[in-house]
Amino acid sequence: MKKEEIVRDIALAIGVDAPTMSSGSTEPRRIFELVDERLGLGLEARTKHDLARAIVEIAGGTWSSSYTSRGSTVTREGLAAVLTAVQRLTATTSQ
C-alpha cells in the first residue's frame, strides 16, 4: 500500500478528508494533528515523529526506529502502524 493510500485510510477512519500529500509523497503533519483532534488524545505540539509515535503508543503499540527516516518523514511502515493504532482507538471509542 502506498503512503497516500495509508493517509487516506487514516482520514477515512476518523471521518475527515485526507490532507494533501507534500512533494515526494511526504505525509503531512496535519494527518497526525487530525487524529489527535478527532480522537481527543490531548497531544501537545510535537514533531511528526513524536505525534505518530504517541498515537501508536496510546493504542498499545510499540514504535520502531524503522518507522522514521531522515528529516521529519514517517516511513510507510510507520504510517501503517499509525493506521492500525487509529483503527484500534476508533473501535474502542465506538463500543
MARZA-284427 format. One line per field, with one value per residue: x, z, y of N, C-alpha, C in turn; residue number from 1. Coordinates in nm, 4 decimals. Layout:
MARZA-284427
n_c1	[X;...] .
n_c3	[Z;...] .
n_c2	[Y;...] .
ca_c1	[X;...] .
ca_c3	[Z;...] .
ca_c2	[Y;...] .
c_c1	[X;...] .
c_c3	[Z;...] .
c_c2	[Y;...] .
num	[NUM;...] .
This chain:
MARZA-284427
n_c1	[0.0846;0.0548;0.1939;0.0189;-0.2263;-0.2443;-0.2536;-0.4959;-0.6669;-0.6362;-0.7493;-1.0111;-1.0885;-1.1147;-1.3036;-1.2600;-1.1541;-0.8773;-0.5648;-0.3641;-0.0887;0.2592;0.5406;0.7167;0.5830;0.5645;0.4257;0.1720;0.2006;-0.0397;-0.2195;-0.1626;-0.2201;-0.4938;-0.5826;-0.5241;-0.6949;-0.9561;-0.9822;-0.9466;-0.7027;-0.5284;-0.2649;0.0412;0.1838;0.4127;0.6896;0.6415;0.7270;0.7138;0.4388;0.3251;0.4425;0.3385;0.0647;0.0634;0.1651;-0.0244;-0.2326;-0.1446;0.0570;0.3949;0.6591;0.8862;1.2279;1.2556;1.0405;1.0791;1.2435;1.5110;1.5146;1.1932;1.0266;0.7868;0.8009;0.6582;0.5900;0.5725;0.3529;0.1614;0.1554;0.0462;-0.2063;-0.3091;-0.3144;-0.5008;-0.7273;-0.7631;-0.8086;-1.0406;-1.2183;-1.2389;-1.3568;-1.6026;-1.7473] .
n_c3	[0.0000;-0.0804;0.0573;0.0306;0.0166;0.2679;0.4313;0.3381;0.4273;0.7044;0.7411;0.6559;0.8547;1.0732;0.9911;0.8241;0.5521;0.3558;0.4043;0.1703;0.0158;0.0577;-0.1494;-0.3096;-0.1868;0.0878;0.3991;0.5375;0.8292;0.9283;0.9203;1.1475;1.3433;1.2995;1.3755;1.6484;1.7244;1.6471;1.7914;2.0449;2.1915;2.3227;2.2717;2.2912;2.1001;1.8789;1.7023;1.3797;1.3974;1.6750;1.7246;1.5702;1.6939;1.9562;1.9071;1.8209;2.0519;2.2484;2.1673;2.2436;2.0981;1.9785;1.9073;1.6418;1.5470;1.2759;1.1725;1.1189;0.9095;0.7555;0.8243;0.8776;0.8179;0.8242;0.7826;0.5388;0.6734;0.9312;0.9023;0.8504;1.0998;1.2479;1.1277;1.2073;1.4826;1.4962;1.4034;1.6119;1.8247;1.7371;1.7295;1.9966;2.0978;1.9759;2.0979] .
n_c2	[-0.1180;0.2227;0.5282;0.7451;0.6173;0.5028;0.7309;0.8312;0.6246;0.6492;0.9022;0.8465;0.6660;0.8341;1.0065;1.2352;1.4516;1.3551;1.5093;1.6963;1.5427;1.6103;1.7095;1.4423;1.2350;1.2832;1.2595;1.4692;1.6708;1.7404;1.5211;1.3739;1.5596;1.5839;1.3291;1.3424;1.5572;1.4636;1.2263;1.3094;1.2992;1.4675;1.5470;1.7263;1.9969;1.8706;1.7136;1.5570;1.2909;1.2508;1.2892;1.0794;0.8583;0.8832;0.8420;0.5730;0.4483;0.5186;0.3616;0.1190;0.0053;-0.0573;0.1553;0.1590;0.2069;0.1928;0.3193;0.5811;0.8197;1.0057;1.3572;1.4826;1.2732;1.0116;0.6687;0.4380;0.2048;0.3059;0.4770;0.2834;0.1605;0.3690;0.3803;0.1290;0.1759;0.3867;0.2541;0.0718;0.2512;0.3869;0.1759;0.1179;0.3530;0.3455;0.1529] .
ca_c1	[0.0000;0.1315;0.1754;-0.1017;-0.3416;-0.2496;-0.3028;-0.6388;-0.7364;-0.6371;-0.8502;-1.1415;-1.1165;-1.1527;-1.4146;-1.2192;-1.0902;-0.7318;-0.4869;-0.2815;0.0479;0.3659;0.6228;0.7891;0.4931;0.5859;0.2974;0.1569;0.1855;-0.1818;-0.2919;-0.1428;-0.2962;-0.6351;-0.6061;-0.5248;-0.8164;-1.0784;-0.9900;-0.9316;-0.5874;-0.4643;-0.1204;0.0975;0.2504;0.5377;0.7300;0.5617;0.7702;0.6609;0.2939;0.2977;0.4819;0.2420;-0.0602;0.0858;0.1824;-0.1522;-0.3159;-0.0836;0.1582;0.5349;0.7204;1.0142;1.3148;1.2378;0.9214;1.1183;1.3571;1.5764;1.4245;1.0756;0.9390;0.7467;0.8056;0.5329;0.5634;0.5278;0.2151;0.0770;0.1402;-0.0492;-0.3380;-0.3515;-0.3456;-0.6263;-0.8344;-0.7835;-0.8662;-1.1779;-1.3002;-1.2600;-1.4487;-1.7349;-1.8145] .
ca_c3	[0.0000;-0.0888;0.1693;0.0059;0.0483;0.4138;0.4831;0.3046;0.5160;0.8379;0.7361;0.6481;0.9853;1.1696;0.9342;0.7683;0.4213;0.3648;0.3654;0.0512;0.0395;0.0162;-0.2592;-0.2798;-0.1043;0.2297;0.4678;0.6047;0.9756;0.9571;0.9429;1.2877;1.4212;1.2861;1.4619;1.7845;1.7442;1.6336;1.8942;2.1756;2.2594;2.4065;2.2481;2.2795;1.9717;1.8708;1.5656;1.3189;1.4569;1.8118;1.7169;1.5212;1.8000;2.0660;1.8633;1.8236;2.1896;2.3195;2.1270;2.2947;2.0064;2.0039;1.7999;1.5967;1.4840;1.1306;1.1349;1.0853;0.8198;0.7678;0.8278;0.9623;0.7465;0.8810;0.6741;0.5051;0.7843;1.0434;0.8749;0.8683;1.2448;1.2905;1.0829;1.2986;1.6107;1.4789;1.3960;1.7497;1.9059;1.6950;1.7694;2.1405;2.1253;1.9204;2.1759] .
ca_c2	[0.0000;0.3466;0.6208;0.8244;0.5327;0.4876;0.8592;0.8335;0.5314;0.7097;1.0085;0.7811;0.6063;0.9381;1.0834;1.3639;1.4454;1.3371;1.6264;1.6809;1.4957;1.7012;1.6576;1.3199;1.1533;1.3083;1.2725;1.5983;1.6718;1.7613;1.3958;1.3360;1.6573;1.5484;1.2123;1.3950;1.6368;1.3841;1.1227;1.3720;1.2399;1.5684;1.5533;1.8603;2.0203;1.7959;1.6825;1.4494;1.1641;1.2427;1.2707;0.9441;0.7649;0.8935;0.7782;0.4284;0.4022;0.5327;0.2479;-0.0033;-0.0454;-0.0270;0.2338;0.1053;0.3063;0.1832;0.3964;0.7175;0.8333;1.1362;1.4719;1.4621;1.1816;0.8839;0.5708;0.3700;0.1133;0.3879;0.5187;0.1652;0.1437;0.4721;0.3353;0.0223;0.2406;0.4612;0.1538;0.0231;0.3579;0.4147;0.0606;0.1331;0.4632;0.3185;0.0482] .
c_c1	[0.0891;0.1002;0.0478;-0.2277;-0.3564;-0.3018;-0.4528;-0.7185;-0.7416;-0.7460;-0.9908;-1.1829;-1.1608;-1.2574;-1.3791;-1.1663;-0.9398;-0.6614;-0.4011;-0.1408;0.1465;0.4440;0.6970;0.7133;0.5240;0.4510;0.2893;0.1419;0.0378;-0.2567;-0.2793;-0.2174;-0.4452;-0.6704;-0.6168;-0.6557;-0.9420;-1.0947;-0.9691;-0.8152;-0.5126;-0.3135;-0.0751;0.1645;0.3880;0.5778;0.6366;0.5977;0.7092;0.5098;0.2595;0.3297;0.3803;0.1105;-0.0470;0.0925;0.0548;-0.2430;-0.2566;0.0211;0.2977;0.5920;0.8580;1.0974;1.3026;1.1173;0.9538;1.2347;1.4133;1.4762;1.3083;0.9761;0.9120;0.7420;0.6675;0.4934;0.5148;0.3853;0.1189;0.0532;0.0419;-0.1907;-0.3919;-0.3921;-0.4787;-0.7440;-0.8648;-0.8557;-1.0111;-1.2694;-1.3333;-1.3628;-1.5872;-1.8098;-1.8957] .
c_c3	[0.0000;0.0300;0.1530;0.0444;0.1989;0.4776;0.4568;0.3991;0.6596;0.8430;0.7342;0.7843;1.0883;1.1135;0.8829;0.6266;0.4408;0.3248;0.2434;0.0896;-0.0096;-0.0972;-0.2150;-0.1888;0.0450;0.2947;0.5384;0.7562;1.0135;0.9832;1.0882;1.3802;1.4159;1.3715;1.6066;1.8137;1.7463;1.7441;2.0349;2.2560;2.3482;2.3908;2.2367;2.1435;1.9745;1.7252;1.5102;1.3797;1.5949;1.8123;1.6750;1.6297;1.9147;2.0300;1.8718;1.9672;2.2723;2.2893;2.1714;2.2042;2.0493;1.8837;1.7684;1.5332;1.3318;1.0808;1.0998;0.9879;0.8360;0.7617;0.9195;0.8971;0.8267;0.7642;0.6479;0.6187;0.9083;1.0252;0.8929;1.0173;1.3001;1.2487;1.1744;1.4335;1.6033;1.4729;1.5332;1.8342;1.8662;1.7297;1.9176;2.1701;2.0712;1.9970;2.2876] .
c_c2	[0.1243;0.4378;0.7028;0.7467;0.5142;0.6155;0.8705;0.7437;0.5827;0.8168;0.9498;0.7257;0.7094;1.0339;1.2214;1.3425;1.4326;1.4657;1.5945;1.6381;1.6007;1.6376;1.5315;1.2256;1.1642;1.3337;1.4077;1.5810;1.6772;1.6305;1.3517;1.4318;1.6261;1.4269;1.2583;1.4681;1.5499;1.2802;1.1774;1.3178;1.3386;1.5761;1.6977;1.8734;1.9558;1.7821;1.5752;1.3146;1.1461;1.2191;1.1282;0.8413;0.7654;0.8257;0.6264;0.3782;0.4147;0.4141;0.1142;-0.0650;-0.0055;0.0461;0.1758;0.2160;0.3026;0.2626;0.5407;0.7147;0.9731;1.2500;1.4422;1.3668;1.0552;0.7853;0.5107;0.2752;0.1885;0.4364;0.4023;0.1387;0.2466;0.4311;0.2263;0.0807;0.3141;0.3639;0.0971;0.1276;0.3887;0.2985;0.0697;0.2418;0.4382;0.2117;0.1056] .
num	[1;2;3;4;5;6;7;8;9;10;11;12;13;14;15;16;17;18;19;20;21;22;23;24;25;26;27;28;29;30;31;32;33;34;35;36;37;38;39;40;41;42;43;44;45;46;47;48;49;50;51;52;53;54;55;56;57;58;59;60;61;62;63;64;65;66;67;68;69;70;71;72;73;74;75;76;77;78;79;80;81;82;83;84;85;86;87;88;89;90;91;92;93;94;95] .
